[in-house]
Amino acid sequence: MLRIGLLLGTLVLWITAGCTNHLYQGEIAAQDAFGKERHFIIYWSKKDPLIGEASAGPAILLTECSPLSRISFDERPDGIVFLGSTDQDRLPGQSTSASPNLTCGKVTNYARWTEAEEGPLSVAIFCEPVPNDFAVEPRNYLAAKPQPYMFRIVEKIKMWSFFGETLAGPPTPECRSR
């Protein structure tokens, strides 16, 4: 009898530890920071556990021809933001690098990744990469502009998992032309 109770308890714990995993993704073609037309992908994963609160993010912005330029949009008290790096990002027209914790990008229509879903995602970009002649690959992302970019988000994968593994994101878009 004790074995059956232990087995049932283990089974209940195993099932309740499971969750539904989602992978959300959006794509656009737009100008990059160097004025070239590029393909951009933004994606994030979300976990909806059977018991407890959902968790999601961060989102990753991928730029065509720039496999090393993975821009992360994280949740902060002021919303979902991309923080600039002091040696890699700056405000347009400035000769110096960004100050620490400079907001270089922001999701303008959601405050938390768990709220985000299929439909429009508004992403504003305020910074540009600092040129670096010694980098293997220059940092690159969407060009800074006054109006936000609009991504059309779709749920690419929805999968139940007993162990809550994170879904793999898409690869960096391959170069169409340099």
N, C-alpha and C positions, 0 to 999 in steps of 0.2 A: 504494500500500500504506500509506503514511504517512497519507493522508486517511482510509482505512477505520479504521485504529487510532485516530486522533484522534476520528473520529465515534463509534466504539464506546466510547471512554473518556468522551466527553461524555455519551453516552446512559446509561452506567452511573452517572456522577455525578448526572445529572438524576433518574434513578429512585431512587437511594439517598437523595437529598435529600428525597424525598416522605415524607409521613406520613399517619396516620389521625387525623382531627380528631373529637373528641367534644364534645357540649354536654350537660351534665347539668343537670337542673332539678327543683326541688321547690316545692310550694305548700301553704300552710295558711291558714286563717282564724283569727284570734286578736285579742286586745286590743292596741291600739297604746299608746304611751307616754301618751296623753291619755285612755285609757279607752274608746275607740271600737272597735267590731268592724271589722277591716280584713282585706283579702286581702294576703298576703305571698308573694313569690317569691324564692327563692335559686337562683343558677345559677353555673356556672363552666365553662370549657373545658379540654380536655386534649388534648395532642398526643402521639401514639405514633409516633416516627420508625422507619423501616425499620432504621436503624443508630443506636445511641446510646440515651440514657435518655429516658424520658417526661418531659414538663413539664406543669404544670397550675396553675390558679388565677391570680389570686385569685378568690374567690367574691364576688358582689355580692348584697346583700339589697335588694329593692325593696319599697316600701310603697305600697299603694293611696292615691291622691289626693296623693301626695308625690313628684312626678317629680324633685325636686332632692335628695331624701334617699336617696342611694345609699351604703349602708354596705358597706365592703370588709373581707373576712375574709382576712388574709394569713398566710403561713407565717412563724413565728418560732421561735427555739430552744425556747420553751415550748409549742409547738403552733400550731394555727390560731386566730388571734385577731382581734378587732376592737378596735383601740386607740382610746380616747376622745380627743377634741380638747379642749385646755385651755379654750377659750371656748365649746364647744358641748355638752359632756357632763359629767355629775356622777353620783355615787352617790345613790340615792334617799334623800331626807330631808336631804341636805346643801344648804347655801345657796351654797357655793362651787363653782367649776368643777373639773373633773377635773385631777389632777396630770398632768404629761407621762408618756406611756407607761402610763397606767392601762388595764388590760384591762377593756373594757366588754362583751365577748362572747367566747365560746369554743366551738369545735366540740369536743365531748367524746368522740366515738367514733373520731376519726381524728387523726393527728399531721401528715400531709402530704396535699395534694390529690391527688397521684398515687396514693395508696392508696384514696381514696374512689371509690365505685361505686354502682350502683343499689341501692336498699334504704333503710333508715332513716338519717337524718342528725340527730344530736342537737346542738342549738344552745342554749347558755345565754346569757342576757342579764343583765348586772349593773348597768347604768347607765340613766339617763334623760336626755333632751335638756334643756338649759338653756333656759328660756323666753326668747324674744327678740321683743319687741314691734316691733322695727324690721326684722325679716327679711321679705323678700317672701313667703317660705313657711317656716313653722316646721319645723325638723328633726324627723323622726319615724321611729320604728322600733318593733320589738316591745317590749312592756312588760317591765320587769325583774321577775323572779320566781324563787323558789328552785329550781323544777324546770325542766329544759331543755325546749325546744320540739322536737317530733319532725316533721321533714319527711320525706315519702316521695319519694325521688329516683328519677327515671327518665332514661334516655338519650333526649333529644329528637332529636338529630341525630348521625349517624355518617357521615363522608364522607372519602374518600381525596382527598388534594391533593398535587400535585407541588411546590407552592410554600409549603405550610405556613401558609396564611392562617388567621387567628383567626375563628371563627364568631361571628356577631352574636347577642347575647343577646336575651331577650324585652323588650317594652316595659313600662313601669311600668303596673301594673293601673289601669284607669280607675275613677273614683269611682262608687260605687253610690249613696251618699248622703253628705252632709257632716255 
